[in-house]
Amino acid sequence: MTRLIEVAAIAGLLAARIETLCIELLPNGRREGREWRVGSIAGEPGRSMAVHLAGERAGAWCDFGAADKRGDALDLVAQVLFGGDKKRAILWSRAWLGLDHAGPPSCELRSRRDAGSSQATRTENATRGAAMRLFLGARLSLAGTPAEAYLAARGIMLAKVGRQPRSLRYEPRCWNTEIQSHCPALIAAISDRNGTVVAVHRTWLQTHSDGRVTKAPLRDPKKTLGSYRGGAVRLWRGATRVPLSDAAPGEWVMVAEGIEDALSAAMGRADLRALAAVSLANMASLWLPDTIEGVIILAQNDPPGSPAAAALDRAVRHFQDMGKRVKIARPPPGLKDVNDVLRGEGAA
């Protein structure tokens, strides 16, 4: 009984400092309202895992990509640092909370990381391999597929410009863990600085009885597979039509968070290169070659002072630190993003 009380007390103390704990354990995540969002328990950028930051559920979390991964703040420590080992998590948490009058057991943490590094590498390689197989196995041409219809419904008419991004493909049977079934999806390759596919972005689709194609009615219809920090979906090569690594000196590049926004901008400025960073958090680590002179960030109309606005500021500083000139393109008031502008929505 005493041990149960101790465990519950430690979990409660961790929950009281849950945001600080999330920043330390899952630094690639970001705050969204009353939740900390990150890709998964592995800690990559994304939104498939949520940790409650306030209220009665503070400290409760769920990795939606893995049905059996959920728990309280102490379980979070156990899963992130010790592969689920609760005993080691308790020792670490007591030290982190100052209950043992000592700092966190950094030596033990380093030992765990060293011991787990080979396993982490194997896991990352396996995930990267799965992402590559999914992309290579998908249909090369979007013509006549629900993916083409989905983009067209968003005002993105690839047929009119006569070019389809090589980074986009269509998969009619893409597995979705939320519904435990296959579903058609638009597949986008996320490439690292060398142009190697390291992850994929999936947008699951639904075809309606009237022929319309929209995102599937899922809790999270867009998810990534694989770690992609610093990478991007290379959607448009601009006037030069050469790979990003061969960009001509003085080139400017348009960078958006999402695929639809980047493609929407390319419909209007096909002479400029366009990239999708997949997430605002990743935009602040995006790699660009030295020959790129400037960056046009295709921002959404997020409220000042919001987490998204803060992430945008970090992205601006990142590009400036790289020596790039930076411009921010925003949609007119009343519109959310560049795709809204393309479709002529709102009062614009």
ChimeraX attribute file (.defattr): number of C-alpha atoms within 10 A of each C-alpha:
attribute: neighborCount
match mode: 1-to-1
recipient: residues
	/A:1	6
	/A:2	7
	/A:3	8
	/A:4	9
	/A:5	10
	/A:6	12
	/A:7	16
	/A:8	15
	/A:9	13
	/A:10	19
	/A:11	22
	/A:12	17
	/A:13	17
	/A:14	24
	/A:15	24
	/A:16	17
	/A:17	16
	/A:18	22
	/A:19	23
	/A:20	14
	/A:21	18
	/A:22	23
	/A:23	14
	/A:24	10
	/A:25	17
	/A:26	22
	/A:27	14
	/A:28	18
	/A:29	23
	/A:30	23
	/A:31	19
	/A:32	16
	/A:33	12
	/A:34	14
	/A:35	19
	/A:36	22
	/A:37	25
	/A:38	25
	/A:39	24
	/A:40	22
	/A:41	23
	/A:42	18
	/A:43	17
	/A:44	21
	/A:45	26
	/A:46	25
	/A:47	22
	/A:48	21
	/A:49	25
	/A:50	26
	/A:51	27
	/A:52	24
	/A:53	24
	/A:54	17
	/A:55	10
	/A:56	9
	/A:57	12
	/A:58	21
	/A:59	30
	/A:60	22
	/A:61	23
	/A:62	20
	/A:63	21
	/A:64	20
	/A:65	18
	/A:66	14
	/A:67	10
	/A:68	9
	/A:69	17
	/A:70	19
	/A:71	15
	/A:72	21
	/A:73	28
	/A:74	25
	/A:75	23
	/A:76	28
	/A:77	24
	/A:78	20
	/A:79	19
	/A:80	17
	/A:81	21
	/A:82	19
	/A:83	15
	/A:84	16
	/A:85	14
	/A:86	17
	/A:87	12
	/A:88	16
	/A:89	21
	/A:90	19
	/A:91	14
	/A:92	24
	/A:93	23
	/A:94	19
	/A:95	17
	/A:96	18
	/A:97	16
	/A:98	12
	/A:99	12
	/A:100	13
	/A:101	10
	/A:102	11
	/A:103	13
	/A:104	17
	/A:105	15
	/A:106	12
	/A:107	9
	/A:108	12
	/A:109	15
	/A:110	12
	/A:111	12
	/A:112	14
	/A:113	15
	/A:114	12
	/A:115	11
	/A:116	15
	/A:117	12
	/A:118	11
	/A:119	12
	/A:120	14
	/A:121	11
	/A:122	12
	/A:123	14
	/A:124	16
	/A:125	15
	/A:126	13
	/A:127	17
	/A:128	20
	/A:129	16
	/A:130	17
	/A:131	24
	/A:132	20
	/A:133	12
	/A:134	22
	/A:135	25
	/A:136	15
	/A:137	12
	/A:138	18
	/A:139	17
	/A:140	16
	/A:141	15
	/A:142	20
	/A:143	15
	/A:144	8
	/A:145	17
	/A:146	23
	/A:147	29
	/A:148	22
	/A:149	20
	/A:150	20
	/A:151	20
	/A:152	15
	/A:153	14
	/A:154	19
	/A:155	19
	/A:156	23
	/A:157	19
	/A:158	17
	/A:159	12
	/A:160	8
	/A:161	11
	/A:162	7
	/A:163	10
	/A:164	18
	/A:165	16
	/A:166	14
	/A:167	18
	/A:168	24
	/A:169	26
	/A:170	26
	/A:171	25
	/A:172	17
	/A:173	13
	/A:174	19
	/A:175	16
	/A:176	19
	/A:177	12
	/A:178	14
	/A:179	10
	/A:180	8
	/A:181	10
	/A:182	14
	/A:183	17
	/A:184	23
	/A:185	27
	/A:186	26
	/A:187	26
	/A:188	27
	/A:189	29
	/A:190	33
	/A:191	20
	/A:192	19
	/A:193	15
	/A:194	10
	/A:195	16
	/A:196	12
	/A:197	24
	/A:198	24
	/A:199	28
	/A:200	27
	/A:201	23
	/A:202	25
	/A:203	22
	/A:204	27
	/A:205	22
	/A:206	18
	/A:207	16
	/A:208	10
	/A:209	7
	/A:210	6
	/A:211	10
	/A:212	13
	/A:213	21
	/A:214	19
	/A:215	18
	/A:216	18
	/A:217	10
	/A:218	12
	/A:219	10
	/A:220	16
	/A:221	15
	/A:222	18
	/A:223	18
	/A:224	23
	/A:225	20
	/A:226	25
	/A:227	22
	/A:228	25
	/A:229	24
	/A:230	18
	/A:231	28
	/A:232	33
	/A:233	31
	/A:234	26
	/A:235	23
	/A:236	29
	/A:237	20
	/A:238	21
	/A:239	12
	/A:240	14
	/A:241	13
	/A:242	13
	/A:243	14
	/A:244	23
	/A:245	14
	/A:246	12
	/A:247	22
	/A:248	16
	/A:249	11
	/A:250	11
	/A:251	16
	/A:252	22
	/A:253	24
	/A:254	25
	/A:255	28
	/A:256	30
	/A:257	23
	/A:258	18
	/A:259	24
	/A:260	19
	/A:261	27
	/A:262	26
	/A:263	29
	/A:264	25
	/A:265	23
	/A:266	22
	/A:267	19
	/A:268	10
	/A:269	14
	/A:270	16
	/A:271	16
	/A:272	20
	/A:273	27
	/A:274	32
	/A:275	27
	/A:276	28
	/A:277	27
	/A:278	24
	/A:279	17
	/A:280	26
	/A:281	24
	/A:282	24
	/A:283	26
	/A:284	20
	/A:285	16
	/A:286	22
	/A:287	19
	/A:288	21
	/A:289	14
	/A:290	14
	/A:291	16
	/A:292	21
	/A:293	19
	/A:294	20
	/A:295	22
	/A:296	18
	/A:297	24
	/A:298	23
	/A:299	22
	/A:300	22
	/A:301	17
	/A:302	15
	/A:303	9
	/A:304	9
	/A:305	8
	/A:306	13
	/A:307	16
	/A:308	20
	/A:309	17
	/A:310	15
	/A:311	18
	/A:312	22
	/A:313	13
	/A:314	17
	/A:315	21
	/A:316	22
	/A:317	15
	/A:318	17
	/A:319	21
	/A:320	14
	/A:321	10
	/A:322	16
	/A:323	13
	/A:324	19
	/A:325	15
	/A:326	18
	/A:327	14
	/A:328	14
	/A:329	16
	/A:330	17
	/A:331	18
	/A:332	16
	/A:333	11
	/A:334	12
	/A:335	18
	/A:336	17
	/A:337	23
	/A:338	24
	/A:339	23
	/A:340	19
	/A:341	20
	/A:342	18
	/A:343	13
	/A:344	12
	/A:345	12
	/A:346	12
	/A:347	9
	/A:348	11
